[in-house]
Amino acid sequence: MPNATARVFVRLLPWTGPDGKPCFLVGDGAGYVSRIADQMEEEQLSSADDLIDEARQLLADRTWTPGELHLLAVELTASLADVRRVAESRGGRLAALGHDVPDDADGEGPRLPAEAFG
């Protein structure tokens, strides 16, 4: 018999559907798909770390071609989209557990003080 006090969460998964729309999982966070999603998030974050190192090296050498810069921009953009999805998913799960999550009502992220621009 299922546990009547078990929490059910809606989780943004670290991949999209064939049409590019977000995929969600409804569950308690302990199932097979949740474990696959956890593993994929870790791989995406690790890949981002590797790509950051590669970008730093490429840019430091100052011997890049326009094609190399274009490829780097494409890879960084894809990685940034993955990392953003991981952050959104984890933030949503924190909010569902009752943790404080910064309010981003305007969708523009954190603000710097006006003096930082002067």
C-alpha positions as CSV (number, residue, x, y, z in Angstrom):
1,M,0.0,0.0,0.0
2,P,1.4,3.4,-0.9
3,N,2.5,5.7,1.8
4,A,-0.3,8.3,2.2
5,T,2.2,10.9,3.6
6,A,4.7,10.6,0.7
7,R,5.4,14.0,-1.0
8,V,4.8,14.3,-4.7
9,F,7.0,16.7,-6.7
10,V,7.0,18.0,-10.2
11,R,10.5,18.0,-11.5
12,L,11.9,19.7,-14.6
13,L,14.0,17.1,-16.3
14,P,17.4,17.9,-17.8
15,W,16.3,17.1,-21.3
16,T,13.7,18.3,-23.7
17,G,11.1,16.5,-25.8
18,P,11.5,16.0,-29.6
19,D,9.8,19.3,-30.2
20,G,12.2,21.2,-27.9
21,K,9.6,21.6,-25.1
22,P,10.5,20.9,-21.5
23,C,9.9,17.5,-19.9
24,F,8.5,17.1,-16.4
25,L,8.4,14.2,-14.0
26,V,5.7,13.8,-11.3
27,G,6.8,11.6,-8.5
28,D,8.5,11.3,-5.1
29,G,12.0,11.9,-6.4
30,A,13.2,8.4,-5.7
31,G,12.3,6.4,-8.8
32,Y,14.4,5.2,-11.8
33,V,13.8,8.2,-14.0
34,S,14.8,10.5,-11.1
35,R,18.1,8.7,-10.8
36,I,18.7,8.9,-14.5
37,A,17.9,12.6,-14.4
38,D,20.3,13.1,-11.4
39,Q,23.1,11.3,-13.3
40,M,22.4,13.4,-16.5
41,E,22.5,16.6,-14.5
42,E,25.9,15.7,-13.0
43,E,27.2,14.8,-16.5
44,Q,25.9,18.2,-17.9
45,L,27.6,20.1,-15.0
46,S,30.9,18.1,-15.5
47,S,30.8,18.8,-19.2
48,A,30.3,22.5,-18.5
49,D,33.4,22.4,-16.3
50,D,35.4,20.8,-19.1
51,L,34.1,23.3,-21.6
52,I,35.1,26.2,-19.4
53,D,38.6,24.9,-19.2
54,E,38.7,24.4,-22.9
55,A,37.4,27.9,-23.6
56,R,40.0,29.5,-21.2
57,Q,42.8,27.6,-22.9
58,L,41.6,28.5,-26.4
59,L,41.2,32.2,-25.6
60,A,44.5,32.4,-23.7
61,D,46.5,31.0,-26.6
62,R,45.2,33.9,-28.9
63,T,45.8,31.7,-31.9
64,W,42.2,30.8,-32.7
65,T,40.5,31.0,-36.0
66,P,37.0,32.5,-36.6
67,G,35.7,28.9,-37.0
68,E,37.1,27.9,-33.7
69,L,35.5,30.8,-32.0
70,H,32.2,30.1,-33.6
71,L,32.3,26.4,-32.5
72,L,33.2,27.5,-29.0
73,A,30.3,29.9,-28.9
74,V,27.9,27.2,-30.1
75,E,29.2,24.7,-27.5
76,L,29.1,27.3,-24.7
77,T,25.6,28.3,-25.6
78,A,24.4,24.6,-25.5
79,S,26.1,24.0,-22.2
80,L,24.8,27.2,-20.7
81,A,21.2,26.1,-21.7
82,D,21.8,22.8,-20.0
83,V,23.2,24.4,-16.8
84,R,20.3,26.9,-16.7
85,R,17.8,24.0,-16.9
86,V,19.6,22.2,-14.1
87,A,19.5,25.4,-11.9
88,E,15.8,25.9,-12.7
89,S,15.0,22.3,-11.8
90,R,17.0,22.3,-8.6
91,G,15.5,25.7,-7.6
92,G,12.0,24.3,-8.2
93,R,12.7,21.3,-6.0
94,L,14.1,23.6,-3.2
95,A,10.9,25.7,-3.4
96,A,8.7,22.6,-3.3
97,L,10.5,21.5,-0.1
98,G,9.8,24.9,1.5
99,H,13.3,26.4,1.2
100,D,13.7,30.1,0.4
101,V,14.3,30.8,-3.2
102,P,15.0,34.3,-4.4
103,D,12.0,35.9,-6.0
104,D,12.7,36.7,-9.7
105,A,9.3,38.1,-10.6
106,D,10.6,40.3,-13.5
107,G,12.6,37.4,-15.0
108,E,15.8,39.5,-15.2
109,G,17.7,37.9,-12.4
110,P,19.6,39.6,-9.5
111,R,20.2,43.3,-9.7
112,L,23.5,45.2,-9.0
113,P,23.5,48.5,-7.1
114,A,23.3,51.5,-9.4
115,E,26.8,52.5,-8.2
116,A,28.2,49.4,-10.0
117,F,27.4,50.9,-13.3
118,G,29.0,54.3,-12.7
